[in-house]
Amino acid sequence: MKRREFIKGSAIVGASLAMPDLLNAASGMIKPAAERKVHQVLNTQKTLVGTLPIMRAFAGDNQDYVSPYVLFDEFGPISLAAKNKPLRVDAHPHAGIIPTTYFLSGSGHHKDSLNYDFQIAKGDFMVFSSGRGAIHMEETGQQLYDDGGIYHGFQIWLNMPAKYKFTEPTTHVHKVEKMGLIETKGYSVKIILGELSGSKSNVELLSPAFYYHVTLKADNKLEIPTDPTHNAFVYLVKGQLELEGRKELKENQAALYERGESIINLYSKDGAEFLVLGGKPLNEPVYSYGPFVMNTEEEIKRCIKDYNSGKMGDPAMVNR
């Protein structure tokens, strides 16, 4: 595929709004004094990226409530037989953003124009800081090819503050040892980014953000404190969640919260697995064109020119 053809075919499109359902059954929550209110609930939309089936919660929109994040995709879950052709997204560029990849199950293969070539396993967290621009290829990994299994995880983009947009790109895979963990009888929280209740991730950030993977057992509640000036949202992977105001969050929906209060109050009658993310809003203009996310139209034009001239790398080499 020619560079220019790829750019013309690129777009990021968000998901649709949902009316939050109200629960009729008895509630297990006790309302805290500083409870965050739900602003709105988003439905995901199914689509394909390359040959990967994904569910997209947002992409470039809702920045007042999701920044510093800018795109949220769940890939899978999908069952793959051993020795089948890998699911794949051919070589493509990014600039101005940090695509992150996190596996709930299965494995992935990342290769890029920076000479990184990684196998990514369950529980790993990959950070592709694209800066001024680089090219990568993504596909299902060697473990899935050898043994088969379930392919399931998330690609979530962190926006880069303006002063870092044209820094040198780099790639890292972080193992579980760099992340925090809280375990109780009622819930567990893996702290992929940020800090919670004294447990901290050692993954470095360009701006304050948090990313928690939570498992909440049946008939348990959880209060998550946040900075009232920061954005926060919850995405339900599996199960059932009760939010503030007796609102129900369904699987593959995202609840965006208003700022101004601290506590995210959650309860599950039957048990739930979900992500909680957010951070300090960047409060900067967002200009996006497919895989490029910048602050001005002129910067987008510079990215397109750099890509077409080969400054971000050679897609043919990355696809090999």
Secondary structure, DSSP 8 states (H G I E B T S, - for coil): --HHHHHHT-------EE--EE--S-------TTB--EEEEEE-EEEEETTEEEEEEEES--HHHHTTEEEEEEEEEEEE-TT----EEEEEEEBSEEEEEEEEES-EEEEETTS-EEEE-TT-EEEEE-TT-EEEEEEE-HHHHHH-EEEEEEEEEEE--GGGTTS--EEEEE-GGGSEEEE-SSEEEEEEESEETTEE-----SS-EEEEEEEE-TTEEEEEE--TTSEEEEEEEEE-EE-GGGEEE-TTEEEEE-SS--EEEEEESS-EEEEEEEE----S--EEETTEEESSHHHHHHHHHHHHTTTT--HHHHH-
